[in-house]
């Protein structure tokens, strides 16, 4: 039996390792268990690997557009060496995971490699050894969700985990699921040379981000040669005599491809619950928690993708910090109202706060929008597809929600999220001098437009 720890964390992803470091900073003795590589889905199979692919796609886009800016390059069709693309991705991942391991070591967090799970008597069992801690933080993360579709386990049908290891570019790729994961992989592999078809169950891609963003994204997706099939449920996946995969939709349409990616979301990885399966309160397929990240079992917290509050790495990190504080005797709550949601396609998109439809139900609202066609930095960069939309409360100018699509939208949304968290109003944003030329001016202009005093839009 290994005893004497104040906090034990199961799972070394962006929620788990942050929780471990925070608990150590607060003076606790901490142990963390990881069955795979430190960094979890975010660093190893999600956020970081896909962004390295998207950056490569962005280079290809710029090379293709170079002639329009007077650059003479004798490359009619740029391609990729997929082995080198994967190697570059792995190098980036290695640097980050090594850095996290160093942080854990410098904070004196004991790291145990192995599969850990809870026992009925509140202990942790890991590869035959037993450990005890005063409090436990569950951070088991998530795994790809596979729908009950005949043929979904056929050879050549991939998940977002396994697609990242392909060392050849498939000539054709069907992606089932038009959410964030599906759209980002579609952007990357279309640039690499695959003929990509996105199949989506609903009537639009990335539906939670709203119709305005979808209109811009639809145009960009089409320009990249990506085909979309909407309102389509997949009925089966079969391999034909030619060795190709055939995806059949419920209305009997067929799409043939060399590879199929299933990108229908991720579900909680509950393996670490061990003997507490059935004993801990659940909410759907996720572990139920309160705002302090406490589960129904005293002394056991749960964060990140396992509790399903918000399946985003940055949200998991905040949950991890909060759980660590409370595991060390604190009493903090997580506020997820102003967590931004980002889409790393070309162009990027991002949202924070309420949608227009949701805001209308509670407030008397005003809308401000600013197109990137009127933004100097966007024009100079040749990146004018996009806009910033701001939803405010008419009475006080409180910023209720922001949507944006365009270059560096995932960076620009941080200003909006900060303003909303600090209760900075549209009046104050509109009065703040923004550097020129910058994309960020569009946020300031949209706030001014919501107040009816935008300088760089025609008078209404």
C-alpha positions in Angstrom: 0.0 0.0 0.0 1.3 3.5 -1.0 0.0 6.1 1.4 0.5 9.7 2.4 -0.8 11.7 -0.5 -3.2 14.6 -0.1 -4.4 14.5 -3.7 -4.4 11.7 -6.3 -5.2 12.6 -9.9 -6.2 10.0 -12.4 -5.5 11.2 -15.9 -2.7 13.5 -17.1 -4.6 15.6 -19.7 -5.0 19.4 -19.7 -7.4 19.0 -16.7 -5.5 16.4 -14.8 -2.0 17.7 -14.9 -3.2 21.3 -14.2 -5.1 20.0 -11.2 -1.9 18.2 -10.0 0.3 21.2 -10.3 -2.3 23.5 -8.6 -2.7 21.1 -5.7 1.1 21.0 -5.3 1.3 24.8 -5.4 -1.2 24.8 -2.6 1.2 22.7 -0.5 -0.3 19.3 -1.1 1.6 16.1 -1.7 0.3 14.9 -5.1 0.4 11.8 -7.2 -0.9 11.5 -10.8 -1.7 8.4 -12.8 -1.5 8.2 -16.6 -2.1 5.1 -18.7 -0.8 6.6 -21.9 1.3 9.7 -22.5 1.2 12.8 -20.3 -0.9 15.5 -22.0 -4.0 13.5 -22.7 -6.2 13.9 -25.8 -5.4 17.6 -26.2 -1.7 17.2 -26.6 -1.4 13.8 -28.1 -4.6 13.2 -30.2 -6.6 16.4 -30.4 -5.9 20.1 -30.2 -2.2 20.2 -30.9 -1.8 17.5 -33.6 -4.8 18.8 -35.6 -3.4 22.4 -35.4 -0.1 21.3 -36.8 -2.0 19.8 -39.7 -4.1 22.9 -40.2 -1.0 25.1 -40.2 0.4 22.9 -43.0 -2.9 23.3 -44.9 -2.6 27.1 -44.4 0.9 27.1 -45.9 -0.5 25.2 -48.9 -3.3 27.8 -49.3 -0.8 30.6 -49.2 1.4 28.9 -51.8 -1.6 28.5 -54.1 -2.5 32.1 -53.7 1.0 33.5 -53.9 0.8 34.5 -57.6 -2.1 36.8 -56.8 0.3 38.8 -54.6 3.0 39.0 -57.3 5.1 36.1 -56.0 6.4 33.8 -58.7 6.6 30.1 -57.6 6.9 27.4 -60.1 4.5 25.0 -58.3 1.2 24.4 -59.9 -0.1 21.9 -57.3 1.8 21.8 -54.0 1.6 18.5 -52.2 2.8 17.0 -48.9 5.1 14.2 -47.8 2.8 12.6 -45.2 5.6 10.9 -43.4 7.2 14.3 -42.8 3.9 15.8 -41.9 3.4 13.2 -39.2 7.0 13.5 -38.0 6.5 17.3 -37.6 3.3 16.7 -35.7 5.0 14.2 -33.4 7.9 16.6 -32.8 5.5 19.3 -31.7 3.7 16.9 -29.5 6.9 15.6 -28.0 8.1 19.1 -27.1 4.9 19.9 -25.3 4.5 16.6 -23.5 8.1 16.7 -22.4 7.5 20.3 -21.1 4.5 19.1 -19.1 6.5 16.2 -17.6 9.1 18.8 -16.6 6.5 21.0 -14.9 5.1 18.0 -12.9 8.6 17.1 -11.8 9.5 20.7 -10.8 6.3 20.7 -8.7 7.3 17.4 -7.1 4.2 15.6 -8.4 4.8 11.8 -8.4 3.9 10.4 -11.8 2.8 6.7 -12.1 2.5 5.3 -15.6 -0.3 2.7 -15.7 -4.0 2.1 -15.8 -5.5 3.3 -12.5 -9.0 2.6 -11.2 -11.0 3.1 -8.0 -11.8 0.3 -5.6 -15.0 -0.1 -3.5 -13.1 1.0 -0.3 -11.9 4.3 -1.9 -8.4 3.2 -2.8 -6.7 3.4 -6.2 -5.4 0.2 -7.9 -2.8 0.6 -10.6 -1.2 -2.4 -12.2 -1.4 -4.5 -9.1 -0.4 -1.8 -6.6 -2.7 0.0 -4.2 -2.6 3.7 -3.3 -4.4 5.9 -0.9 -5.0 9.7 -0.9 -7.2 12.0 1.2 -9.0 13.3 -2.0 -9.2 12.0 -5.6 -9.7 13.9 -8.8 -11.0 11.9 -11.7 -9.7 13.2 -15.1 -10.0 10.2 -17.3 -10.9 12.2 -20.4 -12.7 10.9 -23.4 -12.6 8.5 -26.3 -14.1 8.6 -29.8 -17.9 7.9 -29.9 -18.7 5.2 -32.4 -22.3 5.0 -33.6 -24.1 1.7 -34.1 -23.6 1.6 -37.8 -23.1 -1.7 -39.6 -19.5 -1.9 -40.9 -18.2 0.9 -38.7 -15.4 -1.3 -37.5 -14.3 -2.3 -41.0 -10.7 -1.9 -42.0 -10.1 1.6 -43.3 -12.7 3.2 -41.1 -10.8 5.5 -38.8 -11.3 7.6 -35.7 -9.8 11.0 -35.0 -7.2 9.1 -33.0 -6.1 6.7 -35.8 -6.3 9.2 -38.7 -3.4 11.1 -37.2 -1.0 8.2 -37.8 -1.7 7.9 -41.5 1.5 8.1 -43.5 -0.1 8.4 -46.9 -2.7 10.8 -48.0 -5.9 8.9 -49.0 -7.1 9.7 -52.5 -10.6 10.0 -51.1 -12.0 10.4 -47.6 -15.5 10.4 -46.3 -15.9 12.1 -43.0 -19.0 11.2 -41.0 -19.9 14.2 -38.7 -19.8 17.9 -39.6 -18.9 19.2 -36.2 -15.6 20.8 -35.2 -13.5 17.6 -35.4 -14.9 16.7 -38.8 -14.5 20.2 -40.3 -10.9 20.6 -39.1 -9.9 17.3 -40.6 -11.7 18.1 -43.8 -9.8 21.3 -44.1 -6.4 19.6 -43.5 -6.9 16.6 -45.8 -8.5 18.5 -48.6 -5.4 20.7 -48.6 -3.1 17.6 -48.5 -4.8 16.3 -51.7 -7.7 14.1 -50.6 -11.1 14.3 -52.3 -13.1 15.0 -49.1 -16.9 14.5 -48.6 -18.4 15.6 -45.3 -21.6 13.8 -44.3 -23.7 15.6 -41.6 -26.9 14.4 -39.9 -28.3 18.0 -39.4 -29.0 20.7 -41.9 -25.7 22.6 -41.4 -22.1 22.1 -40.4 -20.9 23.2 -36.9 -24.6 23.9 -36.0 -24.0 25.1 -32.4 -21.9 28.0 -33.9 -25.0 29.4 -35.7 -26.1 30.2 -39.2 -24.1 33.3 -39.8 -20.8 31.5 -39.2 -22.0 28.6 -41.3 -22.7 30.8 -44.3 -19.1 32.0 -44.4 -17.8 28.5 -43.6 -19.9 26.9 -46.3 -18.4 29.2 -49.0 -14.9 28.5 -47.8 -15.4 24.7 -47.6 -16.8 24.7 -51.2 -13.8 26.8 -52.4 -11.5 24.2 -50.9 -13.2 21.5 -53.0 -14.8 19.8 -50.0 -18.2 18.3 -50.8 -21.0 18.3 -48.2 -24.0 16.0 -47.8 -26.4 17.4 -45.2 -29.5 16.0 -43.5 -28.0 12.5 -44.0 -27.8 9.7 -41.6 -25.3 6.9 -42.4 -27.1 3.5 -42.7 -24.1 1.3 -43.4 -20.4 1.1 -44.5 -19.4 -1.8 -46.7 -16.3 -2.7 -48.8 -17.0 -3.3 -52.5 -15.2 -5.7 -54.9 -12.8 -3.0 -55.9 -11.6 -2.7 -52.2 -13.2 0.7 -51.7 -15.4 1.6 -48.8 -19.0 2.5 -49.7 -21.0 4.7 -47.3 -24.7 4.4 -47.7 -27.1 7.0 -46.3 -30.6 6.3 -45.0 -32.0 7.7 -48.2 -29.9 5.1 -50.2 -27.3 7.6 -51.5 -23.9 6.1 -51.8 -20.4 7.6 -51.4 -17.3 5.7 -52.3 -13.9 6.4 -50.7 -10.5 4.9 -49.8 -10.9 5.8 -46.1 -13.7 6.8 -43.8 -13.3 9.0 -40.7 -15.9 8.7 -38.0 -16.0 12.1 -36.3 -19.3 11.9 -34.4 -18.0 13.3 -31.2 -16.4 11.9 -28.1 -17.8 10.2 -25.0 -16.5 10.0 -21.5 -13.8 7.4 -20.8 -15.1 5.9 -17.6 -12.4 3.2 -17.2 -11.0 4.8 -14.0 -14.3 4.4 -12.2 -13.3 0.8 -11.7 -15.4 -0.8 -8.9 -17.4 2.4 -8.5 -19.2 1.9 -11.8 -22.9 2.0 -10.8 -22.1 3.5 -7.4 -21.4 7.0 -8.5 -24.1 9.4 -9.7 -24.2 9.8 -13.5 -25.8 12.4 -15.8 -26.3 10.7 -19.1 -23.1 9.1 -20.0 -21.0 11.5 -17.8 -20.1 11.7 -14.1 -22.4 14.1 -12.4 -20.7 17.0 -10.5 -21.7 20.3 -8.9 -20.1 23.7 -9.6 -17.2 22.8 -7.3 -16.5 19.6 -9.3 -17.6 17.4 -6.4 -19.2 14.0 -7.3 -21.8 12.2 -5.3 -19.0 10.4 -3.4 -17.3 12.6 -0.7 -13.7 13.4 -1.4 -13.9 12.4 -5.1 -14.0 15.2 -7.7 -14.4 14.8 -11.5 -13.2 17.2 -14.2 -13.0 17.7 -17.9 -14.5 15.4 -20.6 -15.5 12.9 -17.9 -18.2 15.1 -16.5 -19.4 16.5 -19.8 -19.9 20.0 -18.6 -17.9 21.4 -21.6 -15.6 19.2 -23.7 -12.9 21.7 -24.3 -9.3 21.6 -23.1 -9.3 25.1 -21.7 -12.5 24.4 -19.8 -10.9 21.2 -18.4 -7.9 23.2 -17.2 -10.1 25.6 -15.3 -12.1 22.7 -13.8 -8.8 21.1 -12.8 -7.7 24.3 -10.9 -11.0 24.5 -9.2 -11.1 20.9 -8.2 -7.5 21.1 -6.8 -8.4 24.2 -4.7 -11.4 22.4 -3.3 -9.5 19.1 -2.8 -7.1 21.2 -0.6 -10.0 22.5 1.5 -11.2 25.4 -0.6 -14.6 26.4 -1.7 -14.5 27.6 -5.3 -16.9 27.3 -8.1 -16.4 27.0 -11.9 -18.0 29.7 -14.1 -18.3 28.4 -17.6 -20.4 31.2 -19.0 -17.6 32.9 -20.8 -15.6 30.0 -22.2 -14.9 30.5 -25.9 -15.6 27.8 -28.5 -13.1 27.8 -31.4 -13.1 26.2 -34.8 -9.7 26.0 -36.5 -10.7 25.8 -40.1 -9.6 28.2 -42.9 -10.9 30.7 -42.0 -11.2 30.2 -38.2 -14.4 30.8 -36.3 -15.1 31.4 -32.6 -18.0 32.2 -30.3 -18.5 33.2 -26.7 -21.6 33.8 -24.6 -25.2 33.8 -25.8 -26.5 33.4 -29.3 -28.8 36.0 -30.7 -31.8 33.6 -30.3 -30.9 32.8 -26.7 -30.3 36.5 -25.8 -33.7 37.6 -27.2 -35.4 35.4 -24.7 -34.0 37.3 -21.7 -33.0 40.7 -22.9 -33.9 43.7 -25.1 -31.0 43.4 -27.4 -29.1 45.3 -30.0 -26.9 43.7 -32.7 -23.6 45.1 -34.1 -21.7 43.6 -37.0 -18.6 44.5 -38.8 -17.5 42.8 -42.0 -13.8 42.1 -42.6 -14.2 43.6 -46.1 -14.1 47.0 -44.2 -11.1 46.1 -42.1 -7.7 47.4 -43.3 -5.6 44.5 -41.9 -7.9 42.0 -43.6 -7.8 43.8 -46.9 -4.0 44.1 -46.8 -3.7 40.4 -46.0 -6.3 39.3 -48.7 -8.3 37.6 -45.9 -11.6 39.4 -46.1 -14.1 36.5 -45.7 -15.5 37.0 -42.3 -17.2 39.3 -39.7 -17.6 40.1 -36.1 -21.0 40.1 -34.6 -21.7 41.5 -31.1 -25.0 41.0 -29.2 -25.5 43.6 -26.4 -28.2 44.5 -23.8 -29.7 47.8 -25.0 -30.2 49.2 -21.5 -26.6 49.0 -20.2 -24.5 47.9 -23.2 -23.6 44.6 -21.5 -22.0 42.3 -24.0 -24.1 39.1 -24.1 -22.5 37.2 -26.9 -19.9 37.5 -29.6 -19.5 35.4 -32.8 -16.7 35.9 -35.3 -15.3 34.2 -38.3 -12.1 35.2 -40.1 -8.3 35.0 -39.7 -7.1 34.6 -36.1 -10.7 34.5 -34.8 -9.6 32.0 -32.1 -7.1 34.6 -30.9 -9.5 37.6 -31.2 -12.3 35.9 -29.2 -10.1 36.2 -26.1 -10.7 40.0 -26.0 -14.4 39.4 -26.1 -14.3 36.7 -23.4 -12.1 38.9 -21.1 -14.5 41.9 -21.5 -17.5 39.7 -20.7 -15.8 38.1 -17.7 -14.9 41.6 -16.4 -18.3 43.1 -17.2 -16.7 45.6 -19.6 -19.5 47.1 -21.7 -19.8 47.8 -25.4 -19.5 51.5 -24.5 -16.1 50.9 -23.0 -14.9 48.7 -25.8 -16.0 51.2 -28.4 -14.1 53.9 -26.5 -10.9 51.9 -26.2 -8.2 52.8 -28.8 -7.3 49.7 -30.7 -4.1 49.6 -32.7 -4.4 50.1 -36.5 -4.4 48.1 -38.6 -5.4 45.0 -36.7 -8.2 42.4 -37.0 -9.1 43.3 -33.5 -10.5 46.7 -34.7 -13.4 44.7 -36.1 -14.5 43.8 -32.5 -14.3 47.5 -31.4 -16.3 48.5 -34.6 -18.9 45.9 -34.0 -19.4 47.1 -30.5 -19.7 50.7 -31.8 -22.2 49.5 -34.4 -24.4 47.9 -31.7 -24.5 51.3 -30.1 -25.3 53.0 -33.4 -22.1 55.0 -33.6 -19.7 53.0 -35.8 -17.4 55.4 -37.8 -16.4 53.0 -40.5 -19.9 51.8 -41.6 -22.4 53.8 -43.8 -24.9 55.7 -41.8 -28.1 53.7 -41.2 
